[in-house]
Amino acid sequence: MRIIRQLLPFASLLLLLIFLSLRVPDTFLTTENFLNIFRRSSVNTIIAVGMTAIIISGGIDLSVGSMLSLAGMTGAWTMLKISGGAEITTQAMWIGTLVGTATGLLAGLLNGSLINGLKLPPFIVTLGTMSIFRGIAYVMNDGQPYNVPTYKYLGNGHLLGMPVSILMAIVIVLIAMAVLRYSKLGRYTYAIGNNRTATLYSGVNVNRNLTIIYTLSGLLVGLAAMIATSRTVSAQPTAGIGLELDIIAAVVIGGASLSGGRGTIIGTIIGTLLISFLRNGCTLLGIDTNVQLIVIGTIIIVAVSVDQLARSQSK
């Protein structure tokens, strides 16, 4: 059962690729389509990396979609304020990017501090902050977007012949893999998810490490928000609605357990790509977006069911 659980995400992705290659080869098997998929999935990949650590530690974050919207709005607002209505300068873009990324960091810090300070379940805290962050994003410009027409490099630029957003995602994935495997924070993340009480009694500052995990996850959401803003050259208060579904689904499909203690970055990447190719395939096949939600929801239930079945058989 364990082998099936580990191979199922990759096998599902492979079968999906084969099906789409046979069904719509002219539109699916093109360099432009694949680059478009990878560009779009880069934002989800960066966010899913942080969510992987949170879920491994036994937590959850429902606020990532709203956090992305708030960070993007804050970063774009900063660029426009510094430029004073004139064309956005390079300096304004840099400062706005830093402010937007820092907004995500602070939002993650808030989540972690509330969860550990008030001893509340992560589900409840992030459900509340999901509403708070979204509300602030709507209030900032009366529900209207901030347009930043010259802010294109992060989302549409190229470096060394590759899209910048994809390169950034690759670098973040490699760093995250190293952190989870070789650092104390990575070992503590797995330990807390496996047995929080035992980890606490072993001398680990559980609250501090959990706060760090949520803060770093927020930092990644802030960075992803600026890539998303750059890709559309605008910050939307509606950005990221339902994003938490895709992110959590990607992590769970990739083999992470919602009970904590298990998960890998590689598995999350496979889960993210599976959902990205699934959405792309549905679009190419003319399948309604509402049907996509049904399919993804079903996949989540199947993935969790397989995980629970594997756990029950291992006892």
C-alpha positions as CSV (number, residue, x, y, z in Angstrom):
1,M,0.0,0.0,0.0
2,R,2.9,2.3,0.8
3,I,4.4,1.8,-2.7
4,I,1.0,2.5,-4.3
5,R,0.7,5.7,-2.3
6,Q,4.1,6.9,-3.4
7,L,3.8,6.0,-7.1
8,L,0.1,7.1,-7.5
9,P,0.8,10.8,-8.1
10,F,3.6,10.2,-10.7
11,A,1.5,7.5,-12.4
12,S,-1.5,9.9,-12.5
13,L,0.6,12.7,-14.0
14,L,2.1,10.3,-16.6
15,L,-1.3,9.0,-17.6
16,L,-2.7,12.5,-17.9
17,L,0.2,13.6,-20.1
18,I,-0.3,10.5,-22.4
19,F,-4.1,11.1,-22.6
20,L,-3.7,14.8,-23.5
21,S,-1.0,14.0,-26.0
22,L,-3.3,11.6,-27.8
23,R,-6.5,13.7,-27.4
24,V,-5.3,17.2,-28.4
25,P,-1.7,16.8,-29.7
26,D,-1.8,19.9,-31.9
27,T,-2.6,22.3,-29.1
28,F,-1.1,20.4,-26.1
29,L,2.2,19.3,-27.5
30,T,3.6,22.8,-28.2
31,T,6.5,24.6,-26.6
32,E,4.3,27.7,-26.1
33,N,1.7,25.6,-24.2
34,F,4.2,23.9,-21.9
35,L,6.0,27.2,-21.1
36,N,2.6,28.8,-20.3
37,I,1.8,25.9,-18.0
38,F,5.2,26.1,-16.2
39,R,4.9,29.9,-15.9
40,R,1.4,29.6,-14.4
41,S,2.4,26.7,-12.1
42,S,5.5,28.6,-10.9
43,V,3.3,30.8,-8.6
44,N,1.5,27.7,-7.2
45,T,4.8,25.9,-6.8
46,I,6.4,28.6,-4.7
47,I,3.3,28.8,-2.4
48,A,3.0,25.0,-2.3
49,V,6.6,24.7,-1.0
50,G,5.6,26.7,2.1
51,M,2.4,24.8,2.5
52,T,4.3,21.5,2.4
53,A,6.3,22.5,5.5
54,I,3.1,23.7,7.2
55,I,1.2,20.5,6.5
56,I,4.3,18.3,7.5
57,S,4.3,20.1,10.8
58,G,0.6,19.2,11.4
59,G,-0.9,22.6,10.4
60,I,-2.8,24.1,7.6
61,D,-3.1,27.6,6.1
62,L,-6.4,28.6,4.4
63,S,-5.4,32.2,4.0
64,V,-2.8,31.8,1.2
65,G,-5.1,33.0,-1.6
66,S,-6.2,36.1,0.4
67,M,-2.6,36.7,1.5
68,L,-1.5,36.7,-2.2
69,S,-4.1,39.3,-3.0
70,L,-3.1,41.5,-0.1
71,A,0.6,41.3,-0.8
72,G,0.1,42.0,-4.5
73,M,-2.1,45.0,-3.8
74,T,0.3,46.4,-1.2
75,G,3.3,46.0,-3.5
76,A,1.5,47.7,-6.5
77,W,0.2,50.5,-4.3
78,T,3.8,51.2,-3.1
79,M,5.1,51.4,-6.7
80,L,2.3,53.8,-7.6
81,K,2.8,56.0,-4.6
82,I,6.6,56.3,-5.0
83,S,6.1,57.1,-8.7
84,G,3.5,59.8,-7.9
85,G,1.4,59.1,-10.9
86,A,4.3,59.1,-13.4
87,E,5.8,56.1,-15.1
88,I,6.9,53.6,-12.6
89,T,10.6,53.7,-12.1
90,T,13.0,50.8,-11.6
91,Q,13.6,51.9,-8.1
92,A,9.8,52.0,-7.4
93,M,9.5,48.4,-8.8
94,W,12.3,47.2,-6.5
95,I,10.8,48.8,-3.4
96,G,7.3,47.7,-4.3
97,T,8.5,44.1,-4.8
98,L,10.2,44.2,-1.4
99,V,7.1,45.7,0.3
100,G,4.8,43.2,-1.3
101,T,7.1,40.3,-0.3
102,A,7.4,41.7,3.3
103,T,3.6,41.9,3.5
104,G,3.4,38.2,2.9
105,L,6.1,37.6,5.5
106,L,4.2,39.7,8.1
107,A,0.9,38.0,7.3
108,G,2.6,34.6,7.8
109,L,4.1,35.9,11.1
110,L,0.6,37.0,12.2
111,N,-0.8,33.5,11.5
112,G,2.0,31.8,13.3
113,S,1.9,34.2,16.3
114,L,-1.9,33.8,16.7
115,I,-1.8,30.0,16.4
116,N,1.0,29.6,19.0
117,G,0.2,32.6,21.2
118,L,-3.5,31.9,21.5
119,K,-3.2,28.1,21.3
120,L,-5.9,28.1,18.6
121,P,-6.2,25.5,15.8
122,P,-4.5,26.6,12.6
123,F,-7.7,25.9,10.7
124,I,-9.6,28.5,12.8
125,V,-6.9,31.1,12.8
126,T,-6.2,31.0,9.0
127,L,-10.0,30.8,8.3
128,G,-10.3,34.1,10.1
129,T,-7.2,35.7,8.5
130,M,-8.4,34.6,5.1
131,S,-11.4,36.9,5.5
132,I,-9.3,39.7,7.1
133,F,-6.6,39.7,4.4
134,R,-9.2,39.6,1.6
135,G,-11.2,42.4,3.2
136,I,-8.2,44.7,3.5
137,A,-7.3,44.0,-0.2
138,Y,-10.9,45.1,-1.2
139,V,-10.8,48.2,1.0
140,M,-7.4,49.4,-0.3
141,N,-8.7,50.7,-3.6
142,D,-12.5,50.3,-3.2
143,G,-12.4,46.9,-4.8
144,Q,-10.6,48.1,-7.9
145,P,-7.2,46.8,-9.2
146,Y,-3.9,48.7,-9.2
147,N,-2.5,48.8,-12.7
148,V,1.3,48.7,-13.0
149,P,1.8,48.4,-16.8
150,T,5.6,48.5,-16.8
151,Y,6.1,45.9,-14.0
152,K,6.7,42.9,-16.3
153,Y,10.1,41.4,-15.6
154,L,9.3,38.9,-12.8
155,G,6.3,37.4,-14.6
156,N,7.2,37.7,-18.2
157,G,11.0,38.4,-18.3
158,H,13.8,35.9,-19.3
159,L,17.2,35.2,-17.7
160,L,19.7,32.9,-19.3
161,G,17.1,32.0,-21.9
162,M,14.5,30.8,-19.4
163,P,11.5,32.6,-17.9
164,V,12.4,34.3,-14.7
165,S,9.4,33.0,-12.8
166,I,10.4,29.4,-13.6
167,L,14.0,29.9,-12.6
168,M,12.9,31.5,-9.3
169,A,10.6,28.5,-8.6
170,I,13.4,26.1,-9.3
171,V,15.8,27.9,-6.9
172,I,13.2,28.0,-4.2
173,V,12.4,24.3,-4.6
174,L,16.1,23.4,-4.3
175,I,16.6,25.5,-1.2
176,A,13.5,24.1,0.4
177,M,14.6,20.5,-0.3
178,A,17.9,21.2,1.3
179,V,16.3,22.9,4.3
180,L,13.9,20.0,5.0
181,R,16.5,17.4,4.6
182,Y,19.6,18.9,6.2
183,S,18.7,21.7,8.6
184,K,17.5,21.6,12.2
185,L,14.3,23.4,11.1
186,G,13.6,20.6,8.6
187,R,14.1,17.9,11.2
188,Y,12.0,19.7,13.7
189,T,9.3,20.2,11.1
190,Y,8.9,16.4,10.7
191,A,9.3,15.8,14.4
192,I,6.6,18.3,15.4
193,G,4.2,16.7,12.8
194,N,4.9,13.2,14.0
195,N,4.6,13.9,17.7
196,R,4.4,17.4,19.0
197,T,4.4,16.5,22.7
198,A,7.4,14.3,22.4
199,T,9.3,16.9,20.4
200,L,8.5,19.5,23.1
201,Y,9.7,17.3,25.9
202,S,12.9,16.7,23.9
203,G,13.8,20.3,24.4
204,V,12.7,21.8,21.0
205,N,11.0,25.2,21.1
206,V,8.0,24.0,19.2
207,N,6.2,27.4,19.2
208,R,9.2,29.2,17.9
209,N,9.8,26.7,15.1
210,L,6.1,26.7,14.1
211,T,6.1,30.5,13.9
212,I,9.2,30.4,11.7
213,I,7.5,27.9,9.4
214,Y,4.4,30.0,9.0
215,T,6.5,33.2,8.6
216,L,8.6,31.6,5.8
217,S,5.5,30.3,4.1
218,G,4.1,33.9,4.2
219,L,7.4,35.2,2.7
220,L,7.0,32.7,-0.2
221,V,3.4,33.8,-0.7
222,G,4.5,37.4,-0.9
223,L,7.1,36.6,-3.5
224,A,4.6,34.6,-5.5
225,A,2.2,37.5,-5.3
226,M,4.6,39.8,-6.9
227,I,5.3,37.3,-9.7
228,A,1.5,37.0,-10.3
229,T,1.2,40.8,-10.3
230,S,4.0,41.1,-12.8
231,R,2.5,38.5,-15.0
232,T,-0.8,40.4,-15.3
233,V,0.8,43.8,-14.8
234,S,-2.0,44.5,-12.3
235,A,-2.8,43.7,-8.7
236,Q,-6.3,42.4,-8.3
237,P,-8.3,42.3,-5.0
238,T,-9.9,39.2,-6.3
239,A,-6.6,37.4,-7.0
240,G,-6.1,34.1,-5.4
241,I,-9.8,33.3,-4.8
242,G,-9.9,29.5,-4.3
243,L,-6.1,29.2,-4.6
244,E,-5.9,27.5,-1.3
245,L,-7.8,24.6,-2.8
246,D,-5.2,24.0,-5.5
247,I,-2.3,24.5,-3.1
248,I,-3.6,22.1,-0.4
249,A,-4.6,19.6,-3.1
250,A,-1.2,19.7,-4.7
251,V,0.5,19.0,-1.3
252,V,-1.9,16.2,-0.4
253,I,-1.8,14.6,-3.8
254,G,2.0,14.7,-3.6
255,G,1.9,12.4,-0.6
256,A,1.8,14.7,2.4
257,S,-0.4,13.6,5.2
258,L,-2.9,16.1,6.7
259,S,-2.1,14.4,10.0
260,G,1.4,15.7,9.8
261,G,4.8,14.1,9.8
262,R,5.1,13.1,6.2
263,G,5.6,14.9,2.9
264,T,8.2,15.8,0.3
265,I,8.9,18.8,-1.9
266,I,9.3,16.4,-4.9
267,G,5.8,15.0,-4.2
268,T,4.4,18.5,-4.0
269,I,5.9,19.4,-7.3
270,I,4.3,16.4,-8.9
271,G,1.0,17.3,-7.3
272,T,1.3,20.9,-8.5
273,L,2.1,19.9,-12.1
274,L,-0.8,17.3,-12.1
275,I,-3.3,20.1,-11.2
276,S,-1.7,22.5,-13.7
277,F,-1.8,20.0,-16.5
278,L,-5.3,19.0,-15.5
279,R,-6.6,22.6,-15.7
280,N,-4.8,23.1,-19.0
281,G,-6.2,20.0,-20.4
282,C,-9.7,20.8,-19.4
283,T,-9.4,24.2,-21.0
284,L,-8.1,22.7,-24.3
285,L,-10.9,20.2,-24.2
286,G,-13.5,22.9,-23.6
287,I,-14.5,21.5,-20.2
288,D,-16.3,24.1,-18.0
289,T,-14.2,25.5,-15.1
290,N,-16.9,24.5,-12.6
291,V,-16.4,20.9,-13.7
292,Q,-12.7,21.4,-13.0
293,L,-13.6,22.1,-9.3
294,I,-15.5,18.9,-9.1
295,V,-12.6,16.9,-10.5
296,I,-10.0,18.5,-8.2
297,G,-12.3,18.0,-5.2
298,T,-12.7,14.4,-6.1
299,I,-8.9,14.0,-6.4
300,I,-8.4,15.4,-2.9
301,I,-10.9,13.0,-1.4
302,V,-9.2,10.0,-3.2
303,A,-5.7,11.2,-2.1
304,V,-6.8,11.5,1.5
305,S,-8.6,8.2,1.4
306,V,-5.5,6.4,0.1
307,D,-3.4,8.1,2.9
308,Q,-5.9,7.0,5.6
309,L,-6.1,3.5,4.2
310,A,-2.3,3.2,4.2
311,R,-2.1,4.5,7.7
312,S,-4.7,2.0,9.0
313,Q,-2.9,-0.9,7.4
314,S,0.5,0.1,8.8
315,K,-0.9,0.0,12.4
